[in-house]
Amino acid sequence: MPMISDEELAHLRGRKQVADFVEPIYNSPQLGPEARALLKKAYPNLQIEGYDLKQELQGEIDQLRQERIDAERKRAEAEETEKFKVRRKQVQDQYKFTDEGMNDLEKLMVERNIGDYEAGALLKASKEPRASDPTPGSQRYWNHEKQDGFADISKDPEKWGFQQLLGAAERDAARARAGEF
Protein backbone atom coordinates (compact mmCIF):
# COMPACT_ATOMS: atom_id res chain seq x y z
CA MET A 1 0.00 0.00 0.00
CA PRO A 2 1.43 3.35 -0.95
CA MET A 3 2.21 5.67 1.80
CA ILE A 4 1.01 9.22 1.91
CA SER A 5 2.72 12.00 3.66
CA ASP A 6 1.38 13.77 6.70
CA GLU A 7 0.97 16.86 4.56
CA GLU A 8 -1.18 15.06 2.01
CA LEU A 9 -3.22 13.44 4.77
CA ALA A 10 -3.95 16.83 6.37
CA HIS A 11 -4.93 18.21 2.98
CA LEU A 12 -7.31 15.30 2.31
CA ARG A 13 -8.86 15.58 5.78
CA GLY A 14 -9.47 19.32 5.18
CA ARG A 15 -11.13 18.53 1.85
CA LYS A 16 -13.32 15.90 3.52
CA GLN A 17 -14.35 18.41 6.18
CA VAL A 18 -15.29 20.99 3.48
CA ALA A 19 -17.19 18.29 1.58
CA ASP A 20 -19.04 17.32 4.77
CA PHE A 21 -20.10 20.97 5.24
CA VAL A 22 -21.03 21.58 1.60
CA GLU A 23 -22.87 18.32 0.87
CA PRO A 24 -25.94 19.02 3.08
CA ILE A 25 -26.20 22.55 1.62
CA TYR A 26 -25.86 21.21 -1.95
CA ASN A 27 -28.55 18.56 -1.36
CA SER A 28 -30.89 20.86 0.60
CA PRO A 29 -34.20 21.69 -1.16
CA GLN A 30 -33.98 25.26 0.11
CA LEU A 31 -30.28 26.03 -0.30
CA GLY A 32 -29.35 23.59 -3.06
CA PRO A 33 -30.48 25.75 -6.00
CA GLU A 34 -28.43 28.66 -4.69
CA ALA A 35 -25.40 26.42 -4.15
CA ARG A 36 -25.70 25.04 -7.71
CA ALA A 37 -26.07 28.58 -9.07
CA LEU A 38 -22.86 29.62 -7.25
CA LEU A 39 -21.02 26.60 -8.65
CA LYS A 40 -22.28 27.40 -12.17
CA LYS A 41 -21.20 31.01 -11.71
CA ALA A 42 -17.73 29.95 -10.59
CA TYR A 43 -17.42 27.21 -13.22
CA PRO A 44 -19.65 28.09 -16.22
CA ASN A 45 -18.63 25.02 -18.24
CA LEU A 46 -19.40 22.59 -15.41
CA GLN A 47 -22.32 20.26 -16.20
CA ILE A 48 -24.60 20.04 -13.15
CA GLU A 49 -27.14 17.25 -13.41
CA GLY A 50 -30.72 18.57 -13.34
CA TYR A 51 -29.63 22.19 -12.80
CA ASP A 52 -28.78 23.01 -16.42
CA LEU A 53 -32.04 21.55 -17.75
CA LYS A 54 -34.06 23.31 -15.05
CA GLN A 55 -32.38 26.63 -15.86
CA GLU A 56 -33.06 26.16 -19.58
CA LEU A 57 -36.73 25.39 -18.93
CA GLN A 58 -37.01 28.29 -16.50
CA GLY A 59 -35.50 30.58 -19.15
CA GLU A 60 -38.10 29.45 -21.69
CA ILE A 61 -40.91 29.91 -19.17
CA ASP A 62 -39.63 33.38 -18.30
CA GLN A 63 -39.42 34.27 -22.00
CA LEU A 64 -42.98 33.06 -22.64
CA ARG A 65 -44.20 34.94 -19.57
CA GLN A 66 -42.49 38.13 -20.75
CA GLU A 67 -43.96 37.72 -24.25
CA ARG A 68 -47.43 37.31 -22.74
CA ILE A 69 -46.93 40.38 -20.52
CA ASP A 70 -45.71 42.41 -23.51
CA ALA A 71 -48.65 41.28 -25.66
CA GLU A 72 -51.12 42.16 -22.88
CA ARG A 73 -49.46 45.56 -22.41
CA LYS A 74 -49.61 46.26 -26.17
CA ARG A 75 -53.26 45.19 -26.28
CA ALA A 76 -54.11 47.43 -23.33
CA GLU A 77 -52.21 50.34 -24.90
CA ALA A 78 -54.02 49.84 -28.23
CA GLU A 79 -57.36 49.69 -26.42
CA GLU A 80 -56.52 52.85 -24.47
CA THR A 81 -55.39 54.62 -27.64
CA GLU A 82 -58.64 53.68 -29.37
CA LYS A 83 -60.70 54.94 -26.41
CA PHE A 84 -58.65 58.15 -26.49
CA LYS A 85 -59.32 58.64 -30.22
CA VAL A 86 -63.04 57.95 -29.85
CA ARG A 87 -63.37 60.34 -26.89
CA ARG A 88 -61.37 63.01 -28.70
CA LYS A 89 -63.61 62.69 -31.78
CA GLN A 90 -66.78 62.84 -29.66
CA VAL A 91 -65.66 66.06 -27.98
CA GLN A 92 -64.54 67.55 -31.29
CA ASP A 93 -67.94 66.78 -32.85
CA GLN A 94 -69.94 67.89 -29.81
CA TYR A 95 -68.17 71.24 -29.42
CA LYS A 96 -67.53 71.63 -33.16
CA PHE A 97 -63.82 72.26 -32.64
CA THR A 98 -61.59 72.38 -35.71
CA ASP A 99 -58.30 70.47 -35.74
CA GLU A 100 -56.58 73.70 -34.71
CA GLY A 101 -59.16 74.14 -31.95
CA MET A 102 -58.43 70.62 -30.69
CA ASN A 103 -54.71 71.39 -30.64
CA ASP A 104 -55.47 74.52 -28.60
CA LEU A 105 -57.67 72.44 -26.29
CA GLU A 106 -54.90 69.90 -25.76
CA LYS A 107 -52.41 72.69 -24.97
CA LEU A 108 -54.88 74.09 -22.44
CA MET A 109 -55.34 70.63 -20.94
CA VAL A 110 -51.57 70.21 -20.54
CA GLU A 111 -51.17 73.69 -19.02
CA ARG A 112 -54.02 73.13 -16.55
CA ASN A 113 -53.29 69.45 -15.82
CA ILE A 114 -56.69 68.35 -17.10
CA GLY A 115 -56.89 64.69 -18.03
CA ASP A 116 -60.42 64.64 -19.42
CA TYR A 117 -61.42 66.02 -22.82
CA GLU A 118 -64.93 66.85 -21.62
CA ALA A 119 -63.65 68.93 -18.69
CA GLY A 120 -61.10 70.65 -20.92
CA ALA A 121 -63.73 71.40 -23.57
CA LEU A 122 -66.08 72.87 -20.97
CA LEU A 123 -63.31 75.14 -19.69
CA LYS A 124 -62.31 76.19 -23.19
CA ALA A 125 -65.93 76.79 -24.21
CA SER A 126 -66.54 78.92 -21.12
CA LYS A 127 -63.39 80.97 -21.66
CA GLU A 128 -63.78 81.32 -25.43
CA PRO A 129 -67.44 81.04 -26.38
CA ARG A 130 -68.01 80.13 -29.99
CA ALA A 131 -70.19 82.34 -32.16
CA SER A 132 -73.53 80.74 -32.89
CA ASP A 133 -74.10 79.31 -36.31
CA PRO A 134 -76.23 81.52 -38.53
CA THR A 135 -79.56 80.08 -39.54
CA PRO A 136 -81.79 81.31 -42.36
CA GLY A 137 -84.44 82.58 -39.92
CA SER A 138 -82.02 84.34 -37.60
CA GLN A 139 -81.49 88.09 -37.43
CA ARG A 140 -78.17 87.67 -39.16
CA TYR A 141 -79.98 87.13 -42.43
CA TRP A 142 -82.55 89.87 -42.66
CA ASN A 143 -82.84 89.60 -46.41
CA HIS A 144 -83.41 93.35 -46.22
CA GLU A 145 -82.35 93.84 -49.82
CA LYS A 146 -85.46 91.88 -50.84
CA GLN A 147 -87.86 94.02 -48.77
CA ASP A 148 -90.15 96.52 -50.47
CA GLY A 149 -88.72 100.02 -50.41
CA PHE A 150 -85.16 98.99 -49.54
CA ALA A 151 -83.80 100.72 -52.63
CA ASP A 152 -85.52 103.98 -51.54
CA ILE A 153 -84.20 103.68 -47.99
CA SER A 154 -80.64 103.03 -49.08
CA LYS A 155 -80.73 105.81 -51.71
CA ASP A 156 -81.80 108.59 -49.26
CA PRO A 157 -82.56 107.38 -45.70
CA GLU A 158 -83.51 110.83 -44.40
CA LYS A 159 -85.99 111.44 -47.20
CA TRP A 160 -87.49 107.99 -46.65
CA GLY A 161 -87.82 108.61 -42.90
CA PHE A 162 -89.47 111.98 -43.53
CA GLN A 163 -91.94 110.37 -45.96
CA GLN A 164 -92.78 107.73 -43.32
CA LEU A 165 -93.42 110.41 -40.71
CA LEU A 166 -95.66 112.37 -43.11
CA GLY A 167 -97.58 109.21 -44.01
CA ALA A 168 -98.06 108.31 -40.33
CA ALA A 169 -99.27 111.84 -39.53
CA GLU A 170 -101.74 111.76 -42.46
CA ARG A 171 -103.11 108.38 -41.34
CA ASP A 172 -103.54 109.63 -37.79
CA ALA A 173 -105.32 112.76 -39.02
CA ALA A 174 -107.63 110.69 -41.25
CA ARG A 175 -108.52 108.43 -38.31
CA ALA A 176 -109.15 111.46 -36.12
CA ARG A 177 -111.52 112.94 -38.71
CA ALA A 178 -113.33 109.64 -39.01
CA GLY A 179 -113.44 109.29 -35.21
CA GLU A 180 -111.78 105.85 -35.21
CA PHE A 181 -109.62 106.31 -32.14
HULINFEN-V149501 format. One record per helix or strand. SS is the DSSP state (~ for helix, > for strand). FROM is the first residue (numbers start at 1). LEN is the number of residues. If there is no record, write none. Layout:
ss from len
SS FROM LEN
SS FROM LEN
//
This chain:
ss from len
~ 6 22
~ 32 11
~ 51 45
~ 99 13
~ 117 11
~ 144 3
~ 150 6
~ 157 22
//
